[in-house]
């Protein structure tokens, strides 16, 4: 049995991780900004109402885990606004700020919060989520992809800085996962080939449980073979939506 913190516990991935890790009786500490889910495991400890962009809430988060763990734990950070296919021209300044804050700033704050505890416990693992859009630089995803690129840089810097304390930091670069939000935003012909949440969480658990102290600073690429994805160009396989205050236009290029 291992110790885990899951931030963003009410997200679709967060809920799936909770189900997966609960099956093997891991000790879970769940964190969310929204109200605790009714489906939360009775074996889990959950604190809600935590906004990870606020120092006061981060201090509350740190205090709770400081008194909870007596042995090393794994942090899985599953926080961040959902992506949208929007050009730079149609992405508002506030949307860009929200993406940076929800993905990058929350991760920075959480790492800063757990660091002294991991040092005291002489080790720990940090897991974050990036996206394969960082590798491919897709158009119409600039704000989201930039936030994920910042996560990758932070993970690598963290790995180098904290390896002396036996703390590892790695990120999974996710493809499109078959969540309800993705299903609603993508054509059915494509999302039938996406990895499921069960496949993702099983992979994460097996990977994390077998990480050695030397495996750190990695961006772990995940993908599932798809004829519709790997045999077509970006514009052939995606529906691009542009939005502004006056219209919603569908473009197929």
Secondary structure, DSSP 8 states (H G I E B T S, - for coil): --EEEEESTTSHHHHHHHHHHHHTT-EEEEE-SS---TT--TTSEEE-S--TTSHHHHHHHHHHHHTT-SS--EEEE----------GGGS-HHHHHHHHIIIIIHHHHHHHHHHHHHHHTT-EEEEEEEETHHHH--TT-HHHHHHHHHHHHHHHHHHHHHGGGTEEEEEEEE--EE-HHHHHHS-HHHHTTSEEHHHHHHHHHHHHHT--TT--S-EEE-----HHHHTS-HHHH--EEEE-SS-EEEE--
